[in-house]
C-alpha cells in the first residue's frame, strides 16, 4: 500500500492503485487498493477532498483487516 496519511499529508492526493486490480466478491473491495468499484470509477473526476475522503475510508478498512 502507498504511504499516505490523509490527515496530515498536503498537496495532491495520490492514487491508491498498486496495479493489483481484482475485485473481491465477498467484500466488494479491490484486493489491491481496498476501494469499491464506485470509488474507483469516480476517482479520476473526483476533487482532492473526495480523494482524501476515500483515503480515510481505505485506512479505516485496513484497520479492520489487520
Predicted model as a PDB file, atoms N, CA, C, CB and O in Angstrom, pLDDT in the B-factor column:
MODEL        1                                                                  
ATOM      1  N   UNK A   1       0.846  -1.182   0.000  1.00 71.00           N  
ATOM      2  CA  UNK A   1       0.000   0.000   0.000  1.00 71.00           C  
ATOM      3  C   UNK A   1       0.889   1.242   0.000  1.00 71.00           C  
ATOM      4  CB  UNK A   1      -0.961   0.000   1.225  1.00 71.00           C  
ATOM      5  O   UNK A   1       1.988   1.244   0.554  1.00 71.00           O  
ATOM      6  N   UNK A   2       0.405   2.246  -0.606  1.00 87.00           N  
ATOM      7  CA  UNK A   2       1.112   3.519  -0.681  1.00 87.00           C  
ATOM      8  C   UNK A   2       1.140   4.184   0.692  1.00 87.00           C  
ATOM      9  CB  UNK A   2       0.452   4.451  -1.720  1.00 87.00           C  
ATOM     10  O   UNK A   2       0.157   4.147   1.433  1.00 87.00           O  
ATOM     11  N   UNK A   3       2.274   4.787   1.016  1.00 92.00           N  
ATOM     12  CA  UNK A   3       2.410   5.507   2.279  1.00 92.00           C  
ATOM     13  C   UNK A   3       1.789   6.884   2.115  1.00 92.00           C  
ATOM     14  CB  UNK A   3       3.905   5.615   2.716  1.00 92.00           C  
ATOM     15  O   UNK A   3       2.400   7.775   1.524  1.00 92.00           O  
ATOM     16  N   UNK A   4       0.594   7.065   2.628  1.00 95.00           N  
ATOM     17  CA  UNK A   4      -0.112   8.335   2.541  1.00 95.00           C  
ATOM     18  C   UNK A   4      -1.002   8.459   3.763  1.00 95.00           C  
ATOM     19  CB  UNK A   4      -0.943   8.440   1.224  1.00 95.00           C  
ATOM     20  O   UNK A   4      -1.730   7.528   4.107  1.00 95.00           O  
ATOM     21  N   UNK A   5      -0.945   9.595   4.410  1.00 95.00           N  
ATOM     22  CA  UNK A   5      -1.784   9.854   5.579  1.00 95.00           C  
ATOM     23  C   UNK A   5      -2.733  10.994   5.229  1.00 95.00           C  
ATOM     24  CB  UNK A   5      -0.919  10.202   6.846  1.00 95.00           C  
ATOM     25  O   UNK A   5      -2.307  12.147   5.149  1.00 95.00           O  
ATOM     26  N   UNK A   6      -4.015  10.689   5.020  1.00 94.00           N  
ATOM     27  CA  UNK A   6      -4.958  11.721   4.612  1.00 94.00           C  
ATOM     28  C   UNK A   6      -5.159  12.809   5.667  1.00 94.00           C  
ATOM     29  CB  UNK A   6      -6.278  11.092   4.286  1.00 94.00           C  
ATOM     30  O   UNK A   6      -5.653  13.891   5.351  1.00 94.00           O  
ATOM     31  N   UNK A   7      -4.788  12.537   6.893  1.00 94.00           N  
ATOM     32  CA  UNK A   7      -4.962  13.527   7.964  1.00 94.00           C  
ATOM     33  C   UNK A   7      -3.846  14.569   7.973  1.00 94.00           C  
ATOM     34  CB  UNK A   7      -5.019  12.829   9.317  1.00 94.00           C  
ATOM     35  O   UNK A   7      -4.056  15.697   8.420  1.00 94.00           O  
ATOM     36  N   UNK A   8      -2.653  14.199   7.481  1.00 95.00           N  
ATOM     37  CA  UNK A   8      -1.523  15.122   7.595  1.00 95.00           C  
ATOM     38  C   UNK A   8      -0.847  15.478   6.280  1.00 95.00           C  
ATOM     39  CB  UNK A   8      -0.516  14.543   8.501  1.00 95.00           C  
ATOM     40  O   UNK A   8      -0.272  16.561   6.171  1.00 95.00           O  
ATOM     41  N   UNK A   9      -0.893  14.607   5.275  1.00 95.00           N  
ATOM     42  CA  UNK A   9      -0.209  14.898   4.018  1.00 95.00           C  
ATOM     43  C   UNK A   9      -0.935  15.991   3.246  1.00 95.00           C  
ATOM     44  CB  UNK A   9      -0.098  13.632   3.162  1.00 95.00           C  
ATOM     45  O   UNK A   9      -2.163  16.000   3.159  1.00 95.00           O  
ATOM     46  N   UNK A  10      -0.159  16.905   2.690  1.00 92.00           N  
ATOM     47  CA  UNK A  10      -0.701  18.047   1.950  1.00 92.00           C  
ATOM     48  C   UNK A  10      -0.479  17.844   0.451  1.00 92.00           C  
ATOM     49  CB  UNK A  10      -0.042  19.374   2.423  1.00 92.00           C  
ATOM     50  O   UNK A  10       0.212  16.916   0.034  1.00 92.00           O  
ATOM     51  N   UNK A  11      -1.074  18.721  -0.343  1.00 91.00           N  
ATOM     52  CA  UNK A  11      -0.872  18.679  -1.788  1.00 91.00           C  
ATOM     53  C   UNK A  11      -1.777  17.689  -2.484  1.00 91.00           C  
ATOM     54  CB  UNK A  11       0.549  18.345  -2.094  1.00 91.00           C  
ATOM     55  O   UNK A  11      -2.798  17.260  -1.947  1.00 91.00           O  
ATOM     56  N   UNK A  12      -1.376  17.338  -3.696  1.00 94.00           N  
ATOM     57  CA  UNK A  12      -2.179  16.415  -4.500  1.00 94.00           C  
ATOM     58  C   UNK A  12      -2.277  15.053  -3.825  1.00 94.00           C  
ATOM     59  CB  UNK A  12      -1.581  16.265  -5.905  1.00 94.00           C  
ATOM     60  O   UNK A  12      -1.313  14.535  -3.260  1.00 94.00           O  
ATOM     61  N   UNK A  13      -3.462  14.503  -3.906  1.00 97.00           N  
ATOM     62  CA  UNK A  13      -3.729  13.206  -3.279  1.00 97.00           C  
ATOM     63  C   UNK A  13      -3.357  12.102  -4.271  1.00 97.00           C  
ATOM     64  CB  UNK A  13      -5.236  13.084  -2.839  1.00 97.00           C  
ATOM     65  O   UNK A  13      -3.889  12.073  -5.381  1.00 97.00           O  
ATOM     66  N   UNK A  14      -2.453  11.193  -3.891  1.00 97.00           N  
ATOM     67  CA  UNK A  14      -2.037  10.131  -4.812  1.00 97.00           C  
ATOM     68  C   UNK A  14      -3.095   9.045  -4.953  1.00 97.00           C  
ATOM     69  CB  UNK A  14      -0.733   9.512  -4.341  1.00 97.00           C  
ATOM     70  O   UNK A  14      -3.885   8.801  -4.040  1.00 97.00           O  
ATOM     71  N   UNK A  15      -3.096   8.409  -6.094  1.00 97.00           N  
ATOM     72  CA  UNK A  15      -3.983   7.277  -6.306  1.00 97.00           C  
ATOM     73  C   UNK A  15      -3.511   6.112  -5.441  1.00 97.00           C  
ATOM     74  CB  UNK A  15      -4.028   6.875  -7.807  1.00 97.00           C  
ATOM     75  O   UNK A  15      -2.308   5.874  -5.331  1.00 97.00           O  
ATOM     76  N   UNK A  16      -4.437   5.390  -4.831  1.00 98.00           N  
ATOM     77  CA  UNK A  16      -4.063   4.225  -4.037  1.00 98.00           C  
ATOM     78  C   UNK A  16      -3.821   2.974  -4.882  1.00 98.00           C  
ATOM     79  CB  UNK A  16      -5.135   3.944  -3.022  1.00 98.00           C  
ATOM     80  O   UNK A  16      -3.464   1.926  -4.344  1.00 98.00           O  
ATOM     81  N   UNK A  17      -4.010   3.075  -6.197  1.00 97.00           N  
ATOM     82  CA  UNK A  17      -3.856   1.914  -7.074  1.00 97.00           C  
ATOM     83  C   UNK A  17      -2.421   1.389  -7.040  1.00 97.00           C  
ATOM     84  CB  UNK A  17      -4.254   2.275  -8.516  1.00 97.00           C  
ATOM     85  O   UNK A  17      -1.465   2.151  -7.187  1.00 97.00           O  
ATOM     86  N   UNK A  18      -2.285   0.067  -6.841  1.00 97.00           N  
ATOM     87  CA  UNK A  18      -0.967  -0.571  -6.876  1.00 97.00           C  
ATOM     88  C   UNK A  18      -0.929  -1.649  -7.964  1.00 97.00           C  
ATOM     89  CB  UNK A  18      -0.622  -1.186  -5.493  1.00 97.00           C  
ATOM     90  O   UNK A  18      -0.100  -2.558  -7.921  1.00 97.00           O  
ATOM     91  N   UNK A  19      -1.827  -1.536  -8.929  1.00 97.00           N  
ATOM     92  CA  UNK A  19      -1.886  -2.424 -10.094  1.00 97.00           C  
ATOM     93  C   UNK A  19      -2.135  -3.889  -9.741  1.00 97.00           C  
ATOM     94  CB  UNK A  19      -0.607  -2.317 -10.869  1.00 97.00           C  
ATOM     95  O   UNK A  19      -1.667  -4.795 -10.430  1.00 97.00           O  
ATOM     96  N   UNK A  20      -2.866  -4.101  -8.678  1.00 96.00           N  
ATOM     97  CA  UNK A  20      -3.397  -5.427  -8.344  1.00 96.00           C  
ATOM     98  C   UNK A  20      -4.912  -5.241  -8.382  1.00 96.00           C  
ATOM     99  CB  UNK A  20      -2.874  -5.974  -6.906  1.00 96.00           C  
ATOM    100  O   UNK A  20      -5.556  -5.020  -7.357  1.00 96.00           O  
ATOM    101  N   UNK A  21      -5.455  -5.336  -9.577  1.00 96.00           N  
ATOM    102  CA  UNK A  21      -6.858  -4.972  -9.803  1.00 96.00           C  
ATOM    103  C   UNK A  21      -7.734  -6.217  -9.856  1.00 96.00           C  
ATOM    104  CB  UNK A  21      -7.006  -4.163 -11.107  1.00 96.00           C  
ATOM    105  O   UNK A  21      -7.970  -6.791 -10.919  1.00 96.00           O  
ATOM    106  N   UNK A  22      -8.203  -6.612  -8.693  1.00 98.00           N  
ATOM    107  CA  UNK A  22      -9.063  -7.788  -8.581  1.00 98.00           C  
ATOM    108  C   UNK A  22     -10.116  -7.495  -7.521  1.00 98.00           C  
ATOM    109  CB  UNK A  22      -8.238  -9.077  -8.221  1.00 98.00           C  
ATOM    110  O   UNK A  22      -9.797  -7.271  -6.354  1.00 98.00           O  
ATOM    111  N   UNK A  23     -11.365  -7.500  -7.943  1.00 98.00           N  
ATOM    112  CA  UNK A  23     -12.453  -7.225  -7.017  1.00 98.00           C  
ATOM    113  C   UNK A  23     -12.798  -8.487  -6.227  1.00 98.00           C  
ATOM    114  CB  UNK A  23     -13.691  -6.702  -7.772  1.00 98.00           C  
ATOM    115  O   UNK A  23     -12.960  -9.566  -6.795  1.00 98.00           O  
ATOM    116  N   UNK A  24     -12.907  -8.332  -4.924  1.00 97.00           N  
ATOM    117  CA  UNK A  24     -13.272  -9.429  -4.047  1.00 97.00           C  
ATOM    118  C   UNK A  24     -14.796  -9.487  -3.981  1.00 97.00           C  
ATOM    119  CB  UNK A  24     -12.643  -9.256  -2.624  1.00 97.00           C  
ATOM    120  O   UNK A  24     -15.438  -8.527  -3.555  1.00 97.00           O  
ATOM    121  N   UNK A  25     -15.365 -10.592  -4.395  1.00 97.00           N  
ATOM    122  CA  UNK A  25     -16.823 -10.727  -4.444  1.00 97.00           C  
ATOM    123  C   UNK A  25     -17.464 -10.655  -3.066  1.00 97.00           C  
ATOM    124  CB  UNK A  25     -17.198 -12.032  -5.105  1.00 97.00           C  
ATOM    125  O   UNK A  25     -18.601 -10.200  -2.940  1.00 97.00           O  
ATOM    126  N   UNK A  26     -16.763 -11.091  -2.043  1.00 96.00           N  
ATOM    127  CA  UNK A  26     -17.330 -11.084  -0.689  1.00 96.00           C  
ATOM    128  C   UNK A  26     -17.339  -9.690  -0.076  1.00 96.00           C  
ATOM    129  CB  UNK A  26     -16.549 -12.029   0.210  1.00 96.00           C  
ATOM    130  O   UNK A  26     -18.321  -9.292   0.550  1.00 96.00           O  
ATOM    131  N   UNK A  27     -16.249  -8.949  -0.254  1.00 95.00           N  
ATOM    132  CA  UNK A  27     -16.154  -7.628   0.382  1.00 95.00           C  
ATOM    133  C   UNK A  27     -16.610  -6.495  -0.526  1.00 95.00           C  
ATOM    134  CB  UNK A  27     -14.736  -7.372   0.821  1.00 95.00           C  
ATOM    135  O   UNK A  27     -16.988  -5.429  -0.041  1.00 95.00           O  
ATOM    136  N   UNK A  28     -16.577  -6.715  -1.844  1.00 97.00           N  
ATOM    137  CA  UNK A  28     -16.894  -5.649  -2.786  1.00 97.00           C  
ATOM    138  C   UNK A  28     -15.759  -4.649  -2.937  1.00 97.00           C  
ATOM    139  CB  UNK A  28     -18.142  -4.934  -2.350  1.00 97.00           C  
ATOM    140  O   UNK A  28     -15.954  -3.561  -3.479  1.00 97.00           O  
ATOM    141  N   UNK A  29     -14.558  -5.019  -2.453  1.00 97.00           N  
ATOM    142  CA  UNK A  29     -13.398  -4.137  -2.497  1.00 97.00           C  
ATOM    143  C   UNK A  29     -12.334  -4.697  -3.425  1.00 97.00           C  
ATOM    144  CB  UNK A  29     -12.823  -3.934  -1.094  1.00 97.00           C  
ATOM    145  O   UNK A  29     -12.211  -5.911  -3.588  1.00 97.00           O  
ATOM    146  N   UNK A  30     -11.565  -3.800  -4.032  1.00 98.00           N  
ATOM    147  CA  UNK A  30     -10.404  -4.210  -4.812  1.00 98.00           C  
ATOM    148  C   UNK A  30      -9.379  -4.785  -3.845  1.00 98.00           C  
ATOM    149  CB  UNK A  30      -9.806  -3.010  -5.635  1.00 98.00           C  
ATOM    150  O   UNK A  30      -9.121  -4.199  -2.793  1.00 98.00           O  
ATOM    151  N   UNK A  31      -8.799  -5.916  -4.189  1.00 97.00           N  
ATOM    152  CA  UNK A  31      -7.823  -6.548  -3.304  1.00 97.00           C  
ATOM    153  C   UNK A  31      -6.511  -5.777  -3.260  1.00 97.00           C  
ATOM    154  CB  UNK A  31      -7.565  -7.976  -3.748  1.00 97.00           C  
ATOM    155  O   UNK A  31      -5.725  -5.954  -2.329  1.00 97.00           O  
ATOM    156  N   UNK A  32      -6.263  -4.930  -4.245  1.00 97.00           N  
ATOM    157  CA  UNK A  32      -5.034  -4.146  -4.266  1.00 97.00           C  
ATOM    158  C   UNK A  32      -5.129  -2.842  -3.498  1.00 97.00           C  
ATOM    159  CB  UNK A  32      -4.651  -3.858  -5.671  1.00 97.00           C  
ATOM    160  O   UNK A  32      -4.253  -2.525  -2.693  1.00 97.00           O  
ATOM    161  N   UNK A  33      -6.198  -2.077  -3.744  1.00 97.00           N  
ATOM    162  CA  UNK A  33      -6.281  -0.726  -3.166  1.00 97.00           C  
ATOM    163  C   UNK A  33      -7.387  -0.549  -2.134  1.00 97.00           C  
ATOM    164  CB  UNK A  33      -6.483   0.269  -4.257  1.00 97.00           C  
ATOM    165  O   UNK A  33      -7.491   0.512  -1.518  1.00 97.00           O  
ATOM    166  N   UNK A  34      -8.200  -1.553  -1.941  1.00 97.00           N  
ATOM    167  CA  UNK A  34      -9.292  -1.533  -0.948  1.00 97.00           C  
ATOM    168  C   UNK A  34     -10.369  -0.491  -1.247  1.00 97.00           C  
ATOM    169  CB  UNK A  34      -8.724  -1.272   0.429  1.00 97.00           C  
ATOM    170  O   UNK A  34     -11.036  -0.002  -0.336  1.00 97.00           O  
ATOM    171  N   UNK A  35     -10.535  -0.151  -2.536  1.00 98.00           N  
ATOM    172  CA  UNK A  35     -11.623   0.745  -2.923  1.00 98.00           C  
ATOM    173  C   UNK A  35     -12.783  -0.055  -3.489  1.00 98.00           C  
ATOM    174  CB  UNK A  35     -11.137   1.785  -3.949  1.00 98.00           C  
ATOM    175  O   UNK A  35     -12.601  -1.166  -3.987  1.00 98.00           O  
ATOM    176  N   UNK A  36     -13.987   0.523  -3.406  1.00 98.00           N  
ATOM    177  CA  UNK A  36     -15.147  -0.061  -4.064  1.00 98.00           C  
ATOM    178  C   UNK A  36     -15.065   0.290  -5.550  1.00 98.00           C  
ATOM    179  CB  UNK A  36     -16.489   0.454  -3.424  1.00 98.00           C  
ATOM    180  O   UNK A  36     -14.316   1.188  -5.937  1.00 98.00           O  
ATOM    181  N   UNK A  37     -15.824  -0.406  -6.372  1.00 98.00           N  
ATOM    182  CA  UNK A  37     -15.834  -0.105  -7.801  1.00 98.00           C  
ATOM    183  C   UNK A  37     -16.322   1.331  -8.036  1.00 98.00           C  
ATOM    184  CB  UNK A  37     -16.730  -1.115  -8.562  1.00 98.00           C  
ATOM    185  O   UNK A  37     -15.825   2.015  -8.931  1.00 98.00           O  
ATOM    186  N   UNK A  38     -17.277   1.780  -7.250  1.00 98.00           N  
ATOM    187  CA  UNK A  38     -17.785   3.154  -7.374  1.00 98.00           C  
ATOM    188  C   UNK A  38     -16.677   4.164  -7.073  1.00 98.00           C  
ATOM    189  CB  UNK A  38     -18.986   3.379  -6.420  1.00 98.00           C  
ATOM    190  O   UNK A  38     -16.534   5.159  -7.785  1.00 98.00           O  
ATOM    191  N   UNK A  39     -15.908   3.918  -6.040  1.00 98.00           N  
ATOM    192  CA  UNK A  39     -14.794   4.813  -5.694  1.00 98.00           C  
ATOM    193  C   UNK A  39     -13.744   4.844  -6.804  1.00 98.00           C  
ATOM    194  CB  UNK A  39     -14.144   4.373  -4.371  1.00 98.00           C  
ATOM    195  O   UNK A  39     -13.189   5.898  -7.116  1.00 98.00           O  
ATOM    196  N   UNK A  40     -13.479   3.684  -7.392  1.00 98.00           N  
ATOM    197  CA  UNK A  40     -12.506   3.606  -8.485  1.00 98.00           C  
ATOM    198  C   UNK A  40     -12.997   4.401  -9.690  1.00 98.00           C  
ATOM    199  CB  UNK A  40     -12.249   2.135  -8.882  1.00 98.00           C  
ATOM    200  O   UNK A  40     -12.240   5.170 -10.283  1.00 98.00           O  
ATOM    201  N   UNK A  41     -14.246   4.218 -10.047  1.00 98.00           N  
ATOM    202  CA  UNK A  41     -14.820   4.899 -11.210  1.00 98.00           C  
ATOM    203  C   UNK A  41     -14.827   6.413 -11.008  1.00 98.00           C  
ATOM    204  CB  UNK A  41     -16.248   4.396 -11.477  1.00 98.00           C  
ATOM    205  O   UNK A  41     -14.527   7.157 -11.942  1.00 98.00           O  
ATOM    206  N   UNK A  42     -15.161   6.874  -9.822  1.00 98.00           N  
ATOM    207  CA  UNK A  42     -15.270   8.306  -9.561  1.00 98.00           C  
ATOM    208  C   UNK A  42     -13.925   8.981  -9.300  1.00 98.00           C  
ATOM    209  CB  UNK A  42     -16.173   8.533  -8.387  1.00 98.00           C  
ATOM    210  O   UNK A  42     -13.855  10.210  -9.286  1.00 98.00           O  
ATOM    211  N   UNK A  43     -12.863   8.215  -9.095  1.00 98.00           N  
ATOM    212  CA  UNK A  43     -11.571   8.774  -8.708  1.00 98.00           C  
ATOM    213  C   UNK A  43     -11.061   9.822  -9.696  1.00 98.00           C  
ATOM    214  CB  UNK A  43     -10.554   7.666  -8.576  1.00 98.00           C  
ATOM    215  O   UNK A  43     -10.663  10.909  -9.278  1.00 98.00           O  
ATOM    216  N   UNK A  44     -11.064   9.526 -10.976  1.00 97.00           N  
ATOM    217  CA  UNK A  44     -10.491  10.421 -11.987  1.00 97.00           C  
ATOM    218  C   UNK A  44     -11.115  11.803 -12.010  1.00 97.00           C  
ATOM    219  CB  UNK A  44     -10.631   9.806 -13.334  1.00 97.00           C  
ATOM    220  O   UNK A  44     -10.413  12.792 -12.222  1.00 97.00           O  
ATOM    221  N   UNK A  45     -12.397  11.890 -11.801  1.00 98.00           N  
ATOM    222  CA  UNK A  45     -13.097  13.170 -11.833  1.00 98.00           C  
ATOM    223  C   UNK A  45     -13.295  13.753 -10.434  1.00 98.00           C  
ATOM    224  CB  UNK A  45     -14.441  13.008 -12.517  1.00 98.00           C  
ATOM    225  O   UNK A  45     -13.839  14.848 -10.287  1.00 98.00           O  
ATOM    226  N   UNK A  46     -12.860  13.032  -9.421  1.00 98.00           N  
ATOM    227  CA  UNK A  46     -13.083  13.459  -8.044  1.00 98.00           C  
ATOM    228  C   UNK A  46     -12.209  14.631  -7.628  1.00 98.00           C  
ATOM    229  CB  UNK A  46     -12.844  12.312  -7.117  1.00 98.00           C  
ATOM    230  O   UNK A  46     -11.097  14.806  -8.127  1.00 98.00           O  
ATOM    231  N   UNK A  47     -12.723  15.420  -6.720  1.00 97.00           N  
ATOM    232  CA  UNK A  47     -11.961  16.545  -6.159  1.00 97.00           C  
ATOM    233  C   UNK A  47     -10.905  16.014  -5.199  1.00 97.00           C  
ATOM    234  CB  UNK A  47     -12.902  17.551  -5.431  1.00 97.00           C  
ATOM    235  O   UNK A  47     -10.938  14.843  -4.822  1.00 97.00           O  
ATOM    236  N   UNK A  48      -9.983  16.860  -4.810  1.00 97.00           N  
ATOM    237  CA  UNK A  48      -8.979  16.465  -3.829  1.00 97.00           C  
ATOM    238  C   UNK A  48      -9.653  16.097  -2.504  1.00 97.00           C  
ATOM    239  CB  UNK A  48      -7.949  17.600  -3.617  1.00 97.00           C  
ATOM    240  O   UNK A  48      -9.192  15.193  -1.807  1.00 97.00           O  
ATOM    241  N   UNK A  49     -10.718  16.775  -2.160  1.00 97.00           N  
ATOM    242  CA  UNK A  49     -11.448  16.470  -0.927  1.00 97.00           C  
ATOM    243  C   UNK A  49     -12.079  15.084  -1.004  1.00 97.00           C  
ATOM    244  CB  UNK A  49     -12.531  17.531  -0.662  1.00 97.00           C  
ATOM    245  O   UNK A  49     -12.049  14.324  -0.036  1.00 97.00           O  
ATOM    246  N   UNK A  50     -12.650  14.765  -2.165  1.00 98.00           N  
ATOM    247  CA  UNK A  50     -13.237  13.435  -2.365  1.00 98.00           C  
ATOM    248  C   UNK A  50     -12.157  12.366  -2.226  1.00 98.00           C  
ATOM    249  CB  UNK A  50     -13.922  13.335  -3.758  1.00 98.00           C  
ATOM    250  O   UNK A  50     -12.346  11.367  -1.531  1.00 98.00           O  
ATOM    251  N   UNK A  51     -11.031  12.582  -2.888  1.00 98.00           N  
ATOM    252  CA  UNK A  51      -9.944  11.610  -2.856  1.00 98.00           C  
ATOM    253  C   UNK A  51      -9.402  11.423  -1.442  1.00 98.00           C  
ATOM    254  CB  UNK A  51      -8.822  12.046  -3.791  1.00 98.00           C  
ATOM    255  O   UNK A  51      -9.096  10.303  -1.031  1.00 98.00           O  
ATOM    256  N   UNK A  52      -9.286  12.516  -0.707  1.00 98.00           N  
ATOM    257  CA  UNK A  52      -8.827  12.428   0.680  1.00 98.00           C  
ATOM    258  C   UNK A  52      -9.830  11.615   1.506  1.00 98.00           C  
ATOM    259  CB  UNK A  52      -8.640  13.849   1.291  1.00 98.00           C  
ATOM    260  O   UNK A  52      -9.431  10.804   2.341  1.00 98.00           O  
ATOM    261  N   UNK A  53     -11.123  11.830   1.275  1.00 98.00           N  
ATOM    262  CA  UNK A  53     -12.161  11.081   1.997  1.00 98.00           C  
ATOM    263  C   UNK A  53     -12.096   9.592   1.669  1.00 98.00           C  
ATOM    264  CB  UNK A  53     -13.556  11.632   1.656  1.00 98.00           C  
ATOM    265  O   UNK A  53     -12.321   8.754   2.542  1.00 98.00           O  
ATOM    266  N   UNK A  54     -11.789   9.261   0.418  1.00 98.00           N  
ATOM    267  CA  UNK A  54     -11.638   7.856   0.040  1.00 98.00           C  
ATOM    268  C   UNK A  54     -10.447   7.256   0.783  1.00 98.00           C  
ATOM    269  CB  UNK A  54     -11.454   7.709  -1.500  1.00 98.00           C  
ATOM    270  O   UNK A  54     -10.518   6.127   1.267  1.00 98.00           O  
ATOM    271  N   UNK A  55      -9.352   8.015   0.874  1.00 98.00           N  
ATOM    272  CA  UNK A  55      -8.184   7.533   1.617  1.00 98.00           C  
ATOM    273  C   UNK A  55      -8.515   7.295   3.087  1.00 98.00           C  
ATOM    274  CB  UNK A  55      -7.032   8.533   1.499  1.00 98.00           C  
ATOM    275  O   UNK A  55      -8.018   6.338   3.681  1.00 98.00           O  
ATOM    276  N   UNK A  56      -9.334   8.137   3.675  1.00 97.00           N  
ATOM    277  CA  UNK A  56      -9.751   7.935   5.065  1.00 97.00           C  
ATOM    278  C   UNK A  56     -10.465   6.587   5.181  1.00 97.00           C  
ATOM    279  CB  UNK A  56     -10.681   9.098   5.549  1.00 97.00           C  
ATOM    280  O   UNK A  56     -10.235   5.832   6.125  1.00 97.00           O  
ATOM    281  N   UNK A  57     -11.328   6.298   4.213  1.00 97.00           N  
ATOM    282  CA  UNK A  57     -12.045   5.018   4.222  1.00 97.00           C  
ATOM    283  C   UNK A  57     -11.086   3.848   4.020  1.00 97.00           C  
ATOM    284  CB  UNK A  57     -13.127   5.003   3.132  1.00 97.00           C  
ATOM    285  O   UNK A  57     -11.228   2.809   4.664  1.00 97.00           O  
ATOM    286  N   UNK A  58     -10.117   4.014   3.133  1.00 97.00           N  
ATOM    287  CA  UNK A  58      -9.130   2.953   2.897  1.00 97.00           C  
ATOM    288  C   UNK A  58      -8.390   2.645   4.191  1.00 97.00           C  
ATOM    289  CB  UNK A  58      -8.128   3.362   1.783  1.00 97.00           C  
ATOM    290  O   UNK A  58      -8.230   1.478   4.548  1.00 97.00           O  
ATOM    291  N   UNK A  59      -7.942   3.666   4.889  1.00 96.00           N  
ATOM    292  CA  UNK A  59      -7.210   3.468   6.154  1.00 96.00           C  
ATOM    293  C   UNK A  59      -8.103   2.787   7.199  1.00 96.00           C  
ATOM    294  CB  UNK A  59      -6.693   4.827   6.701  1.00 96.00           C  
ATOM    295  O   UNK A  59      -7.636   1.944   7.965  1.00 96.00           O  
ATOM    296  N   UNK A  60      -9.381   3.154   7.227  1.00 96.00           N  
ATOM    297  CA  UNK A  60     -10.323   2.507   8.148  1.00 96.00           C  
ATOM    298  C   UNK A  60     -10.482   1.040   7.784  1.00 96.00           C  
ATOM    299  CB  UNK A  60     -11.696   3.218   8.122  1.00 96.00           C  
ATOM    300  O   UNK A  60     -10.516   0.181   8.665  1.00 96.00           O  
ATOM    301  N   UNK A  61     -10.581   0.748   6.497  1.00 96.00           N  
ATOM    302  CA  UNK A  61     -10.717  -0.640   6.043  1.00 96.00           C  
ATOM    303  C   UNK A  61      -9.474  -1.454   6.395  1.00 96.00           C  
ATOM    304  CB  UNK A  61     -10.967  -0.688   4.526  1.00 96.00           C  
ATOM    305  O   UNK A  61      -9.578  -2.611   6.803  1.00 96.00           O  
ATOM    306  N   UNK A  62      -8.311  -0.850   6.235  1.00 94.00           N  
ATOM    307  CA  UNK A  62      -7.063  -1.540   6.587  1.00 94.00           C  
ATOM    308  C   UNK A  62      -7.060  -1.961   8.054  1.00 94.00           C  
ATOM    309  CB  UNK A  62      -5.852  -0.637   6.300  1.00 94.00           C  
ATOM    310  O   UNK A  62      -6.626  -3.065   8.386  1.00 94.00           O  
ATOM    311  N   UNK A  63      -7.535  -1.098   8.915  1.00 91.00           N  
ATOM    312  CA  UNK A  63      -7.564  -1.405  10.348  1.00 91.00           C  
ATOM    313  C   UNK A  63      -8.408  -2.642  10.627  1.00 91.00           C  
ATOM    314  CB  UNK A  63      -8.109  -0.210  11.142  1.00 91.00           C  
ATOM    315  O   UNK A  63      -8.102  -3.422  11.530  1.00 91.00           O  
ATOM    316  N   UNK A  64      -9.465  -2.816   9.852  1.00 88.00           N  
ATOM    317  CA  UNK A  64     -10.337  -3.976  10.036  1.00 88.00           C  
ATOM    318  C   UNK A  64      -9.722  -5.277   9.528  1.00 88.00           C  
ATOM    319  CB  UNK A  64     -11.646  -3.738   9.338  1.00 88.00           C  
ATOM    320  O   UNK A  64     -10.175  -6.363   9.890  1.00 88.00           O  
ATOM    321  N   UNK A  65      -8.699  -5.170   8.697  1.00 79.00           N  
ATOM    322  CA  UNK A  65      -8.075  -6.363   8.124  1.00 79.00           C  
ATOM    323  C   UNK A  65      -6.955  -6.923   8.976  1.00 79.00           C  
ATOM    324  CB  UNK A  65      -7.547  -6.056   6.763  1.00 79.00           C  
ATOM    325  O   UNK A  65      -6.675  -8.120   8.933  1.00 79.00           O  
ATOM    326  N   UNK A  66      -6.314  -6.061   9.750  1.00 65.00           N  
ATOM    327  CA  UNK A  66      -5.115  -6.478  10.476  1.00 65.00           C  
ATOM    328  C   UNK A  66      -5.319  -6.480  11.965  1.00 65.00           C  
ATOM    329  CB  UNK A  66      -3.961  -5.587  10.134  1.00 65.00           C  
ATOM    330  O   UNK A  66      -4.399  -6.809  12.714  1.00 65.00           O  
TER     331      UNK A  66                                                      
ENDMDL                                                                          
END                                                                             
